[in-house]
Amino acid sequence: YFTPTGRSIQRPYDSSSRSEYYAEIKNRYKNDNAVSFKNKEIDDSLTFKTPQGRTVFGGGGITPDIYISNSKSPHENWNNNLIGSNLIDLFVFLELDKNHKKYDFDNPARFFNNELPFKEDFLEAFKIFCKENNLPIEINSQSEKRILNSIKSFIALQLFNENIFTRINNQNDDFVIKALEEIKSPKPIF
């Protein structure tokens, strides 16, 4: 694979087996490269100058200018997968259907700009939903915030549109938050 400037970003197929080649991703976690990019070995024999004079390296993928670590434990990753899954979408559908008179959200702008109404009710109903469906989830202050944000975003998807869903969902996304910080205060990258 090559970038538009002609730099190869493909790792060489020099391993003896296909499984070794693909095991590199697993090794990133073993070497803490998923947590901190400082440990990544860079082959400086594959240097490349961009048209703007920036030095970049080839042969092992694209080294990001800004690295956002994945320092979450397996437990946190499970919670995040559950929170981001369609299970919350199903929960919201069932909850809205069961209590449609109570949850009468008719103004998308007000819904987007205000805190989620009935959040304690939604959280309690979600705990019951998880228990009834044998979904092990650890709810603490951090995950509670993400769960409520996910519930709110799926309500927006079901009642309003995908745009509002995405805007609400992105409010707690580490990558989006970091990208917005960088846009607001850009630093020279070369």
NUGUSE-319055 format. One record per residue (C-alpha): residue number from 1; residue in one letter; x, y, z. Coordinates in pm, 1 decimal, padded with zeros to 6 digits. Layout:
// residues N
+------+------+----------+----------+----------+
: resi : resn :        u :        v :        w :
+------+------+----------+----------+----------+
:  NUM :    A :        X :        Y :        Z :
...
+------+------+----------+----------+----------+
This chain:
// residues 190
+------+------+----------+----------+----------+
: resi : resn :        u :        v :        w :
+------+------+----------+----------+----------+
:    1 :    Y :  00000.0 :  00000.0 :  00000.0 :
:    2 :    F :  00125.5 :  00346.2 : -00087.5 :
:    3 :    T :  00027.7 :  00694.9 :  00023.8 :
:    4 :    P : -00045.9 :  00957.4 : -00243.9 :
:    5 :    T :  00315.3 :  01079.7 : -00213.2 :
:    6 :    G :  00450.4 :  00734.0 : -00295.6 :
:    7 :    R :  00549.5 :  00615.3 :  00051.7 :
:    8 :    S :  00498.2 :  00245.1 :  00118.3 :
:    9 :    I :  00310.7 :  00183.2 :  00441.5 :
:   10 :    Q :  00285.1 : -00193.7 :  00405.3 :
:   11 :    R :  00486.9 : -00403.3 :  00646.8 :
:   12 :    P :  00707.0 : -00646.2 :  00455.4 :
:   13 :    Y :  00589.5 : -01005.1 :  00426.8 :
:   14 :    D :  00918.2 : -01139.6 :  00557.8 :
:   15 :    S :  00780.3 : -01370.6 :  00824.0 :
:   16 :    S :  00761.1 : -01741.4 :  00763.2 :
:   17 :    S :  00387.6 : -01764.3 :  00812.8 :
:   18 :    R :  00074.8 : -01561.1 :  00767.4 :
:   19 :    S : -00013.4 : -01603.3 :  01137.0 :
:   20 :    E :  00317.6 : -01438.8 :  01237.7 :
:   21 :    Y :  00242.5 : -01145.9 :  01010.7 :
:   22 :    Y : -00099.5 : -01088.5 :  01165.3 :
:   23 :    A :  00025.1 : -01157.1 :  01519.4 :
:   24 :    E :  00190.7 : -00813.8 :  01508.0 :
:   25 :    I : -00136.7 : -00653.3 :  01613.7 :
:   26 :    K : -00155.2 : -00876.9 :  01920.6 :
:   27 :    N :  00207.3 : -00791.8 :  01997.8 :
:   28 :    R :  00119.8 : -00421.7 :  02009.4 :
:   29 :    Y : -00082.3 : -00492.3 :  02322.2 :
:   30 :    K :  00190.1 : -00711.3 :  02472.1 :
:   31 :    N :  00447.8 : -00435.5 :  02418.3 :
:   32 :    D :  00211.3 : -00165.3 :  02548.6 :
:   33 :    N :  00199.1 :  00008.6 :  02209.2 :
:   34 :    A : -00178.4 :  00023.0 :  02247.2 :
:   35 :    V : -00127.3 :  00218.1 :  02569.6 :
:   36 :    S :  00180.0 :  00425.1 :  02486.9 :
:   37 :    F :  00324.6 :  00487.2 :  02144.6 :
:   38 :    K :  00668.1 :  00556.9 :  02295.7 :
:   39 :    N :  00754.3 :  00185.7 :  02289.6 :
:   40 :    K :  00704.4 :  00147.0 :  01914.0 :
:   41 :    E :  01020.9 :  00062.4 :  01726.6 :
:   42 :    I :  01064.0 :  00262.3 :  01408.1 :
:   43 :    D :  01283.2 :  00140.5 :  01123.5 :
:   44 :    D :  01466.0 :  00459.5 :  01032.5 :
:   45 :    S :  01620.0 :  00293.5 :  00726.5 :
:   46 :    L :  01285.7 :  00348.4 :  00553.2 :
:   47 :    T :  01280.7 :  00727.8 :  00579.5 :
:   48 :    F :  01083.0 :  00933.8 :  00334.6 :
:   49 :    K :  01061.9 :  01310.4 :  00284.1 :
:   50 :    T :  00720.1 :  01456.9 :  00211.4 :
:   51 :    P :  00687.3 :  01740.4 : -00042.0 :
:   52 :    Q :  00675.9 :  01980.4 :  00256.3 :
:   53 :    G :  01007.8 :  01842.5 :  00386.2 :
:   54 :    R :  00869.4 :  01640.9 :  00673.2 :
:   55 :    T :  01048.9 :  01315.5 :  00756.7 :
:   56 :    V :  00819.8 :  01014.4 :  00784.1 :
:   57 :    F :  00890.8 :  00642.4 :  00799.0 :
:   58 :    G :  00770.1 :  00359.4 :  00578.9 :
:   59 :    G :  00715.3 : -00010.4 :  00606.3 :
:   60 :    G :  00513.5 : -00032.9 :  00925.2 :
:   61 :    G :  00200.5 :  00168.7 :  00888.0 :
:   62 :    I :  00148.3 :  00536.3 :  00946.9 :
:   63 :    T :  00285.1 :  00675.9 :  01271.2 :
:   64 :    P :  00026.9 :  00919.9 :  01403.4 :
:   65 :    D :  00114.8 :  01277.8 :  01489.6 :
:   66 :    I : -00124.0 :  01257.0 :  01781.9 :
:   67 :    Y : -00164.2 :  00931.4 :  01968.3 :
:   68 :    I : -00463.2 :  00848.7 :  02185.3 :
:   69 :    S : -00389.1 :  00551.2 :  02403.4 :
:   70 :    N : -00613.5 :  00260.7 :  02481.3 :
:   71 :    S : -00537.0 :  00227.4 :  02850.2 :
:   72 :    K : -00864.8 :  00062.3 :  02936.2 :
:   73 :    S : -00875.8 : -00265.4 :  03122.4 :
:   74 :    P : -01052.7 : -00565.7 :  02966.2 :
:   75 :    H : -01342.8 : -00493.2 :  03203.5 :
:   76 :    E : -01367.9 : -00134.1 :  03079.8 :
:   77 :    N : -01345.7 : -00253.9 :  02719.4 :
:   78 :    W : -01635.1 : -00493.8 :  02783.7 :
:   79 :    N : -01841.1 : -00211.2 :  02932.7 :
:   80 :    N : -01758.4 :  00013.4 :  02636.3 :
:   81 :    N : -01853.9 : -00257.7 :  02388.0 :
:   82 :    L : -02183.2 : -00313.2 :  02566.6 :
:   83 :    I : -02252.0 :  00059.0 :  02595.2 :
:   84 :    G : -02178.7 :  00115.2 :  02226.3 :
:   85 :    S : -02370.8 : -00188.3 :  02108.3 :
:   86 :    N : -02719.5 : -00223.8 :  01973.1 :
:   87 :    L : -02826.8 : -00365.4 :  02308.6 :
:   88 :    I : -02877.6 : -00012.7 :  02435.3 :
:   89 :    D : -03068.7 :  00063.8 :  02116.9 :
:   90 :    L : -03294.4 : -00234.0 :  02193.8 :
:   91 :    F : -03326.6 : -00126.1 :  02557.1 :
:   92 :    V : -03426.5 :  00227.2 :  02452.2 :
:   93 :    F : -03678.9 :  00093.7 :  02201.6 :
:   94 :    L : -03842.0 : -00129.0 :  02462.8 :
:   95 :    E : -03834.8 :  00140.0 :  02731.2 :
:   96 :    L : -03984.5 :  00408.3 :  02505.7 :
:   97 :    D : -04248.3 :  00165.8 :  02382.5 :
:   98 :    K : -04341.9 :  00064.5 :  02736.4 :
:   99 :    N : -04359.8 :  00423.7 :  02865.5 :
:  100 :    H : -04431.5 :  00629.9 :  02555.0 :
:  101 :    K : -04658.4 :  00875.5 :  02737.2 :
:  102 :    K : -04397.7 :  00945.9 :  03003.8 :
:  103 :    Y : -04114.6 :  00991.2 :  02755.8 :
:  104 :    D : -04276.8 :  01241.9 :  02524.0 :
:  105 :    F : -03975.1 :  01409.5 :  02365.0 :
:  106 :    D : -04096.7 :  01628.7 :  02081.6 :
:  107 :    N : -03833.8 :  01900.8 :  02045.7 :
:  108 :    P : -03498.2 :  01785.2 :  01901.7 :
:  109 :    A : -03312.3 :  02108.0 :  01984.9 :
:  110 :    R : -03431.0 :  02110.0 :  02345.6 :
:  111 :    F : -03355.9 :  01738.2 :  02378.1 :
:  112 :    F : -03002.8 :  01788.4 :  02242.1 :
:  113 :    N : -02920.5 :  02093.7 :  02453.7 :
:  114 :    N : -03063.2 :  01976.9 :  02785.7 :
:  115 :    E : -02958.2 :  01701.3 :  03020.6 :
:  116 :    L : -03132.7 :  01369.0 :  02970.1 :
:  117 :    P : -03466.7 :  01384.2 :  03153.2 :
:  118 :    F : -03559.6 :  01092.8 :  03380.4 :
:  119 :    K : -03198.1 :  00978.3 :  03388.8 :
:  120 :    E : -03239.4 :  00794.4 :  03720.5 :
:  121 :    D : -03540.3 :  00608.7 :  03578.6 :
:  122 :    F : -03349.5 :  00515.3 :  03263.5 :
:  123 :    L : -03047.4 :  00400.6 :  03461.7 :
:  124 :    E : -03255.7 :  00184.5 :  03694.7 :
:  125 :    A : -03448.2 :  00035.3 :  03401.9 :
:  126 :    F : -03119.0 : -00034.3 :  03223.5 :
:  127 :    K : -02981.0 : -00218.0 :  03527.7 :
:  128 :    I : -03294.7 : -00433.7 :  03532.6 :
:  129 :    F : -03265.7 : -00491.6 :  03156.3 :
:  130 :    C : -02903.5 : -00606.4 :  03196.0 :
:  131 :    K : -02990.1 : -00835.7 :  03485.3 :
:  132 :    E : -03286.5 : -00989.7 :  03300.5 :
:  133 :    N : -03067.0 : -01053.0 :  02996.0 :
:  134 :    N : -02763.3 : -01181.4 :  03189.3 :
:  135 :    L : -02544.4 : -00894.9 :  03070.9 :
:  136 :    P : -02264.2 : -00840.6 :  03318.9 :
:  137 :    I : -02186.5 : -00472.1 :  03335.7 :
:  138 :    E : -02005.9 : -00279.8 :  03603.5 :
:  139 :    I : -02173.2 :  00053.8 :  03663.0 :
:  140 :    N : -01958.5 :  00318.5 :  03827.0 :
:  141 :    S : -01951.9 :  00696.8 :  03791.1 :
:  142 :    Q : -01751.6 :  00680.5 :  03467.0 :
:  143 :    S : -01960.3 :  00409.8 :  03299.6 :
:  144 :    E : -02282.8 :  00567.2 :  03426.8 :
:  145 :    K : -02200.7 :  00884.9 :  03236.4 :
:  146 :    R : -02132.9 :  00685.5 :  02917.6 :
:  147 :    I : -02447.4 :  00473.7 :  02960.8 :
:  148 :    L : -02667.5 :  00779.8 :  03002.2 :
:  149 :    N : -02503.6 :  00944.3 :  02701.1 :
:  150 :    S : -02563.3 :  00630.2 :  02496.7 :
:  151 :    I : -02926.1 :  00608.5 :  02609.2 :
:  152 :    K : -02977.2 :  00972.7 :  02516.1 :
:  153 :    S : -02814.3 :  00925.1 :  02176.1 :
:  154 :    F : -03029.7 :  00620.7 :  02094.1 :
:  155 :    I : -03343.4 :  00808.5 :  02199.2 :
:  156 :    A : -03237.0 :  01079.1 :  01953.5 :
:  157 :    L : -03183.7 :  00818.6 :  01681.4 :
:  158 :    Q : -03524.3 :  00662.4 :  01734.1 :
:  159 :    L : -03723.1 :  00982.3 :  01776.4 :
:  160 :    F : -03537.8 :  01239.9 :  01568.4 :
:  161 :    N : -03252.3 :  01160.6 :  01330.2 :
:  162 :    E : -02902.9 :  01021.9 :  01289.2 :
:  163 :    N : -02742.8 :  01367.0 :  01298.3 :
:  164 :    I : -02858.7 :  01433.1 :  01654.2 :
:  165 :    F : -02768.1 :  01075.1 :  01750.7 :
:  166 :    T : -02412.0 :  01126.0 :  01626.8 :
:  167 :    R : -02371.2 :  01467.2 :  01787.8 :
:  168 :    I : -02484.3 :  01334.6 :  02126.2 :
:  169 :    N : -02283.0 :  01014.7 :  02094.0 :
:  170 :    N : -01964.2 :  01205.1 :  02008.3 :
:  171 :    Q : -01984.2 :  01419.5 :  02321.0 :
:  172 :    N : -01808.0 :  01142.5 :  02517.6 :
:  173 :    D : -01586.8 :  00998.8 :  02244.1 :
:  174 :    D : -01218.7 :  01024.5 :  02347.0 :
:  175 :    F : -01102.4 :  01049.8 :  01986.2 :
:  176 :    V : -01351.8 :  01321.0 :  01890.5 :
:  177 :    I : -01275.6 :  01518.7 :  02207.4 :
:  178 :    K : -00900.4 :  01502.5 :  02139.3 :
:  179 :    A : -00949.2 :  01596.4 :  01773.3 :
:  180 :    L : -01155.7 :  01900.3 :  01871.3 :
:  181 :    E : -00888.9 :  02004.6 :  02123.3 :
:  182 :    E : -00622.8 :  01981.3 :  01852.4 :
:  183 :    I : -00832.0 :  02179.8 :  01605.5 :
:  184 :    K : -00882.4 :  02456.1 :  01861.6 :
:  185 :    S : -00511.4 :  02480.8 :  01944.6 :
:  186 :    P : -00313.4 :  02340.9 :  01651.9 :
:  187 :    K :  00054.6 :  02276.6 :  01698.5 :
:  188 :    P :  00302.4 :  02260.4 :  01413.2 :
:  189 :    I :  00356.7 :  01897.4 :  01316.9 :
:  190 :    F :  00685.5 :  01941.8 :  01135.1 :
+------+------+----------+----------+----------+
